[in-house]
Structures are given as structure tokens and as C-alpha cells.
């Protein structure tokens, strides 16, 4: 039995492969790049926390590895990018973000992703978790997620958690200044409903009311339905 078949056996939500046609509206699998140096750095210099997740937006050593490889300019479109990582033990999909810019993930371990479309967020800033789909990403796979794709952290497929390289345009997922927060709040008050979702720079977030870490950060509590967990 394949790992994907095993995951489908223990979950009531269907788990698809990122190599299936179902993934095509969310992103693409990228071939032809040597990511072994980044994966080796992740294996040797990063760890999985005992609980929860850790996200580091920018790691200079990882960015130096990319800068030393001329091919990375094609991977990132020649734009200023930051290279970081997300490691953890997450097993729930009860919050989503989108960036309006592509995000590239490199699977240092196997993991799953719960994905949706930002167009499905209603005008009242609600989103049904039933609209999300789950995908299995095998170790070593490089994927691009489109700027309109709802996602959040990976979900583990093993007891010891997951590791993922995260490439984003420089500055995404960094804190808003007080002036930027004030502009966001004014835009929402003036009728821009989406402004309520802007949580950090280039990061629009919608959360299930029971995802306390996001709610405490100020995320919009608009994810409707079951607070779901995936198993392995």
C-alpha cells in the first residue's frame, strides 16, 4: 500500500496527490532544479519543535545557497525573494492565508496541505472548510502555489513532524507598521471588506474561531464548519 493510500485509509477527507489533476487550479509541481543543498541545510541545521510549529521567514544561509546557484533566478522569476522554513507538528486545517504572489515549498519531509481558493471567501468574510481540498506532498517535491491559493502550514504525516522550505517575495509575512495598520483599518471602515483579512505584509488570513493562536494575532474568525484534524 502506498503512503497516499494509507493516508486515505485513516482520514474521512480525501487526500489527493499534488501530481494529480486536482492540484492544477492551486499550483504546479516544479521539476528540473537541484534543491539538495537547501534540503541538506534544513536536515542539519533546523529542528522540529516539541509542540506546534516554528516559522522563520528569512534565513541568510539559505538565501546564500540560492544566490550561489544561477538557476534560482528562474525559480523565483528574478524577483527579490526570501528563503525560510516552516517546521512543526500541525495536524489541523482550521485557518487559511493567501499572498497575492506565488509561494514555493520544498518538501524536506513528506507532508500534507489543505488548500482552497480565495475567490470562495464570501463577501461577509466567511469561508466553509468543506470547500478545501487536501494534498499529499512527497519528500523532495518542489511546488508552486498560486497567489490566490488558500493555504497555511503543512500538516504532518508522521509522529516526528514535518519540515518545509518556504520561498516568498521579500517582506511577505513580516509585521505591519502602525501606519500600515491604520491604513488597513481605515480601508475596512470605508468599505474594503478584504482589508479585515490583512494580518501581516502580503498576508491575508481567515481563521476558524477555535484556532486561538491566529485569533489572538487578530485574524478574522470566518472559517465555518468543523475544526478538522488529519491523521496518519
HUJOLIN-V790775 format. One record per run of one state. SS is the DSSP state (~ for helix, > for strand, _ for the rest). FROM is the first residue (numbers start at 0). TO is the last residue. If there is no record, write none. Layout:
ss->SS from->FROM to->TO
ss->SS from->FROM to->TO
//
This chain:
ss->_ from->0 to->1
ss->~ from->2 to->9
ss->_ from->10 to->13
ss->> from->14 to->16
ss->_ from->17 to->19
ss->~ from->20 to->22
ss->_ from->23 to->25
ss->> from->26 to->29
ss->_ from->30 to->34
ss->~ from->35 to->44
ss->_ from->45 to->51
ss->> from->52 to->55
ss->_ from->56 to->58
ss->~ from->59 to->66
ss->_ from->67 to->70
ss->~ from->71 to->74
ss->_ from->75 to->79
ss->> from->80 to->87
ss->_ from->88 to->90
ss->> from->91 to->92
ss->_ from->93 to->93
ss->> from->94 to->97
ss->_ from->98 to->101
ss->> from->102 to->106
ss->_ from->107 to->109
ss->> from->110 to->116
ss->~ from->117 to->119
ss->_ from->120 to->125
ss->> from->126 to->127
ss->~ from->128 to->130
ss->_ from->131 to->131
ss->> from->132 to->136
ss->_ from->137 to->140
ss->> from->141 to->144
ss->_ from->145 to->147
ss->> from->148 to->150
ss->_ from->151 to->153
ss->> from->154 to->154
ss->_ from->155 to->160
ss->> from->161 to->168
ss->_ from->169 to->176
ss->~ from->177 to->188
ss->_ from->189 to->191
ss->~ from->192 to->196
ss->> from->197 to->199
ss->_ from->200 to->201
ss->> from->202 to->207
ss->_ from->208 to->210
ss->~ from->211 to->216
ss->_ from->217 to->218
ss->> from->219 to->223
ss->_ from->224 to->226
ss->> from->227 to->228
ss->_ from->229 to->231
//
